[in-house]
Amino acid sequence: MPSTCRWGILGTANIARKNWKGMRLAGNSTIAAVASREVAKAKKFIDDCQSEVPFPIAAQVCTYEELLKRTDVDAVYIPLPTGIRAEWVAKTAHSGKHVLCEKPCGVNAAELQAILDACRANRVQFMDGVMFMHSARLPLLRQVLDDGETVGDIRRIASHFCFSAPEEFMKSNIRVSNSLEPLGALGDLGWYNLRFTLWAMKYQMPAQVTGRTLYEHGSGSKPVPIEFSGELFFAGGSSASFYCSFRTENHQWAHISGSKGSLYVPDFVLPFFGCESTFEANKPLFYADGCTFRMESHPVKYAVREYSEGAENAQEVNMIRTFSGLVLSGKLDPTWGDIAMKTQIVMDACLQSAQQGGKSIAVK
């Protein structure tokens, strides 16, 4: 069995630089080629990355079509814009190469279903690029959620993921383009909110959702949501809210409230810089006696030794290592495609609600 997964990178988006480093540190990966519609752009990308994080043998420059024909590429990382991604994911699958793609995976669930069908038909692995799914913090968070005492039954989940984009971003960034990234902040940021919520609920789908576009960019029939809020309602009485925005300063927290206590994760998407990933459990105690009214906080901190980025145990490196391991094993894991589809379906329903003035939408 081969010990190294040979990667191609289809596109030169900035996030690909982070995954270049992840491939270098994974221990079971190398980069064979980088493709761009502009050869000079691919060459500069390789030169820049190679100067900072060198591979023993530099990747080759090629076009999209040439990359998919290469016999020295096993897997392809695709950071192309959502609006054009489906075509190239399908072509990658038909070429017999495994697919790691950025999110949102498709413009809608029908498009993602076509992607997954192509991957299954050609016996290739599919995974979306949600790095926090590969953090060592998540198993510990699951253990505490499931201990029956710290949180108890989940009643409410809330999450925010935002950044305040500069004026230039609103003029030229592809994330406000209705042809390249039609889901805007909902797709770019809300995907993480929804994935965390579904993960916490063990992928139970909500029965109903509502959504509201709070601010949008562009005029005409297809404005792009750049600030969005949503509500998810689950059978059994649990609920969740999320907020994502390009208009609010950096924050990325998640809070899970239950019948016995709560958990707070201050940085659920991108761990704050350092050598630990943490979260806090709490069971505040209310005390009242005569004229004395007191709310006491009883926090308990949990942590795993895990560097925030750029280290051998960072979450993006774990993602590449896990994906490469699946490729090298020859054993496909359909779970990754299944949870991507669940995320997409819920996102579609939230957007549908927003387009209908916040009407409650049944999730099917």
C-alpha positions in Angstrom: 0.0 0.0 0.0 1.4 3.5 -0.9 2.4 5.7 2.1 1.9 9.1 0.4 -1.2 10.7 -1.0 -0.2 12.9 -4.0 -2.3 16.1 -4.1 -3.2 18.5 -6.8 -4.6 21.9 -6.0 -7.3 23.2 -8.4 -7.2 27.0 -8.0 -5.0 29.4 -6.0 -7.4 30.9 -3.4 -5.8 32.2 -0.3 -7.2 29.4 1.9 -5.2 27.0 -0.3 -2.0 28.4 1.2 -3.1 27.1 4.6 -3.8 23.7 3.2 -0.5 23.7 1.4 1.1 23.9 4.8 -1.3 21.2 6.1 -0.2 18.9 3.3 3.5 19.5 4.2 3.0 18.7 7.9 0.5 15.8 7.5 3.2 13.2 7.1 1.3 11.2 4.5 0.9 13.8 1.8 2.8 15.7 -1.0 1.8 18.2 -3.7 2.3 17.1 -7.3 0.7 20.0 -9.1 -1.1 23.3 -8.8 -3.6 24.4 -11.5 -4.8 27.9 -12.5 -6.4 29.4 -15.6 -3.4 31.8 -15.5 -0.1 29.9 -15.5 1.8 32.9 -14.1 -0.7 32.9 -11.1 0.0 29.2 -10.4 3.7 29.8 -10.6 3.6 32.7 -8.2 1.4 30.7 -5.8 3.9 27.8 -5.8 6.9 30.1 -5.5 5.4 31.9 -2.5 4.3 28.8 -0.7 7.6 26.9 -1.5 9.6 29.8 -0.1 7.8 29.6 3.2 6.9 25.9 3.5 9.1 24.0 1.1 8.5 20.5 -0.2 11.6 18.6 -1.3 10.3 18.6 -4.8 8.3 21.7 -6.0 4.8 21.2 -7.4 4.3 21.4 -11.1 2.3 24.2 -12.9 -0.6 23.2 -15.1 -4.1 24.0 -16.3 -7.3 22.6 -14.8 -7.6 20.1 -17.6 -4.0 19.0 -17.4 -4.2 18.5 -13.6 -7.1 16.1 -14.0 -5.2 14.1 -16.6 -2.1 13.7 -14.5 -1.2 10.1 -13.3 0.8 11.4 -10.4 -2.3 13.0 -8.6 -4.4 10.9 -6.3 -6.6 13.6 -4.7 -7.6 17.1 -5.6 -8.2 20.0 -3.3 -10.8 22.4 -4.8 -11.0 26.0 -3.4 -12.8 27.4 -6.5 -15.8 29.7 -6.0 -19.1 27.9 -5.3 -20.7 29.2 -8.5 -18.3 27.3 -10.7 -17.2 24.5 -8.3 -19.8 21.8 -9.2 -18.5 21.4 -12.7 -15.0 20.9 -11.6 -15.8 18.6 -8.7 -17.7 16.4 -11.1 -14.9 16.4 -13.6 -12.4 15.6 -10.8 -14.6 12.6 -9.7 -14.9 11.4 -13.3 -11.1 11.5 -13.7 -10.9 9.0 -10.7 -9.4 11.5 -8.3 -10.6 12.0 -4.7 -12.2 15.3 -3.8 -11.7 17.7 -0.9 -13.6 20.8 -1.6 -14.4 24.1 0.1 -17.8 25.0 1.4 -20.5 25.7 0.8 -20.3 22.6 -1.3 -22.9 23.6 -3.8 -25.3 26.4 -4.7 -28.1 24.2 -3.5 -28.8 20.6 -2.4 -29.6 19.4 -5.9 -26.2 20.6 -7.1 -24.5 18.9 -4.1 -26.4 15.7 -4.8 -25.0 15.6 -8.4 -21.5 16.0 -6.9 -22.0 13.2 -4.5 -23.5 11.0 -7.1 -20.4 11.6 -9.3 -18.1 10.7 -6.4 -20.0 7.5 -5.6 -20.2 6.4 -9.2 -16.5 6.8 -9.6 -15.5 5.3 -6.2 -13.8 8.4 -4.9 -13.8 10.0 -1.4 -15.6 13.3 -0.9 -15.1 15.7 2.1 -15.8 19.3 2.7 -13.2 21.6 4.1 -14.6 22.2 7.6 -11.4 22.1 9.6 -12.9 22.3 13.1 -14.4 18.8 12.4 -10.9 17.5 12.8 -9.9 19.3 16.0 -8.9 17.2 19.0 -11.3 19.4 21.0 -14.4 17.9 19.4 -14.1 14.4 20.9 -13.7 15.9 24.4 -16.6 18.2 23.8 -18.7 15.2 22.7 -17.6 13.3 25.8 -18.7 16.1 28.2 -22.0 16.7 26.3 -22.8 13.0 26.6 -21.9 12.5 30.3 -25.5 13.2 31.3 -24.6 15.6 34.1 -22.6 18.6 32.8 -25.2 19.8 30.3 -28.0 17.2 30.5 -30.5 17.3 27.7 -29.8 19.9 25.1 -32.4 22.6 25.1 -30.8 25.5 23.1 -27.8 26.1 20.9 -26.6 29.5 19.8 -23.7 30.5 17.6 -22.2 33.6 16.0 -19.5 33.7 13.3 -18.7 37.1 11.9 -16.0 39.5 10.6 -16.2 43.2 9.7 -15.3 43.5 6.1 -13.6 46.6 4.8 -15.2 48.8 2.2 -12.9 47.3 -0.5 -14.2 43.8 0.3 -17.7 44.9 -0.6 -16.6 46.3 -3.9 -14.4 43.5 -5.2 -14.4 40.3 -3.1 -15.9 37.3 -4.8 -17.9 36.6 -1.6 -20.3 39.4 -2.5 -20.7 38.3 -6.1 -24.1 36.7 -7.0 -22.5 34.7 -9.8 -19.5 33.3 -7.8 -20.7 33.2 -4.2 -24.5 33.6 -4.4 -24.9 32.5 -0.7 -22.7 35.2 0.6 -22.2 35.2 4.4 -24.7 32.4 4.8 -22.5 30.1 2.7 -19.1 31.4 3.7 -19.8 31.6 7.5 -23.3 30.1 8.2 -22.1 26.7 6.9 -20.0 26.5 10.1 -22.8 27.6 12.4 -25.1 25.0 10.9 -22.5 22.2 11.0 -21.7 22.8 14.6 -25.4 22.8 15.5 -26.0 19.6 13.6 -22.9 18.0 15.1 -24.1 18.9 18.6 -27.5 17.3 17.9 -25.8 14.2 16.5 -27.0 15.1 13.1 -30.7 15.1 14.0 -32.3 17.2 11.3 -34.6 20.1 12.5 -38.3 19.8 11.7 -38.7 23.5 10.9 -36.4 26.4 10.2 -36.8 30.2 9.8 -34.3 32.6 8.3 -33.9 36.3 7.8 -31.5 38.2 5.6 -30.7 41.2 7.7 -28.5 43.0 5.1 -27.8 42.2 1.5 -25.4 43.4 -1.2 -26.4 44.2 -4.8 -29.6 45.1 -6.5 -32.0 43.3 -8.8 -33.4 39.8 -8.4 -30.3 38.1 -6.9 -28.8 40.2 -4.0 -26.2 38.4 -1.9 -26.9 38.0 1.9 -24.1 39.5 3.9 -25.8 39.4 7.3 -28.1 36.6 8.2 -29.9 35.1 11.2 -31.8 31.8 11.5 -33.7 29.6 13.9 -33.9 25.8 13.9 -36.6 23.8 15.7 -36.1 20.2 16.5 -38.6 17.5 17.4 -38.6 17.1 21.1 -38.4 20.8 21.9 -34.8 21.7 21.3 -34.0 24.8 19.3 -31.0 26.6 17.9 -30.2 30.1 16.6 -27.3 31.3 14.5 -26.0 34.6 13.2 -23.4 35.2 10.5 -22.2 38.5 9.0 -19.6 40.4 7.0 -20.6 43.5 9.0 -19.8 42.6 12.6 -16.4 42.5 14.2 -14.6 39.2 14.7 -16.4 36.7 16.9 -17.0 33.0 16.5 -18.6 31.6 19.7 -21.0 28.8 20.3 -23.1 28.1 23.4 -25.0 24.9 24.3 -27.6 25.1 27.1 -29.2 22.1 28.7 -31.4 20.9 31.5 -28.4 20.7 33.9 -25.8 23.2 32.7 -24.2 24.8 29.7 -21.0 24.8 27.6 -19.3 27.8 26.0 -16.8 27.6 23.1 -15.3 31.0 22.4 -13.6 30.1 19.1 -15.4 27.1 17.6 -14.2 27.7 14.0 -10.6 29.0 14.3 -9.0 28.3 17.6 -7.4 31.3 19.2 -3.7 31.5 18.8 -1.9 29.2 21.3 -1.1 25.6 22.2 -4.6 24.7 23.7 -8.1 24.4 22.4 -10.5 25.1 25.2 -14.2 25.3 26.3 -16.0 26.0 29.5 -18.8 24.3 31.3 -20.9 26.1 33.9 -23.7 25.5 36.4 -24.5 28.9 37.9 -26.2 28.7 41.2 -28.9 31.2 42.2 -29.2 31.8 46.0 -31.9 33.9 47.7 -32.3 34.4 51.4 -34.0 37.3 52.9 -32.5 40.5 51.5 -29.6 38.5 49.8 -29.9 37.6 46.2 -26.9 36.0 44.6 -26.0 34.4 41.3 -22.8 32.3 41.6 -20.7 31.2 38.6 -19.1 27.7 38.8 -17.0 27.4 35.7 -14.9 24.4 34.8 -12.4 24.8 32.0 -11.6 21.9 29.6 -8.6 21.9 27.3 -6.7 19.7 24.9 -3.1 20.3 23.9 -3.5 21.4 20.3 -1.9 24.2 18.5 -4.2 26.7 16.8 -2.6 26.5 13.4 0.6 25.6 11.5 1.6 22.6 13.7 1.5 18.9 13.2 -1.5 18.5 15.4 -3.4 21.6 14.2 -7.0 20.9 12.9 -6.2 21.7 9.3 -3.3 19.3 9.3 -5.5 16.6 10.9 -8.0 17.2 8.1 -5.4 16.6 5.4 -4.0 13.6 7.3 -7.4 12.0 7.7 -8.4 12.5 4.1 -5.1 11.2 2.8 -5.4 8.2 5.1 -8.8 7.4 3.6 -7.3 7.7 0.1 -4.3 5.5 0.9 -6.5 2.9 2.6 -8.8 2.4 -0.4 -11.8 2.4 2.1 -14.3 5.2 1.4 -16.2 6.9 4.2 -19.6 8.1 3.0 -20.2 9.9 6.3 -18.5 13.0 5.1 -20.8 13.4 2.1 -23.8 12.6 4.2 -23.2 15.4 6.7 -22.3 17.8 4.0 -25.7 17.1 2.4 -27.5 17.6 5.8 -25.7 20.9 6.2 -26.7 22.0 2.7 -30.3 21.0 3.1 -30.7 23.0 6.3 -29.0 26.0 4.7 -31.3 25.8 1.6 -34.3 25.8 3.9 -33.1 28.8 5.9 -32.5 30.8 2.7 -35.9 29.7 1.3 -37.5 31.1 4.5 -35.6 34.4 4.2 -36.8 34.7 0.6 -40.4 34.2 1.8 -40.2 36.9 4.6 -39.2 34.6 7.4 -41.9 31.9 6.8 -41.4 28.7 8.7 -40.1 26.0 6.3 -40.4 22.3 6.9 -37.0 20.5 6.4 -37.4 17.5 4.1 
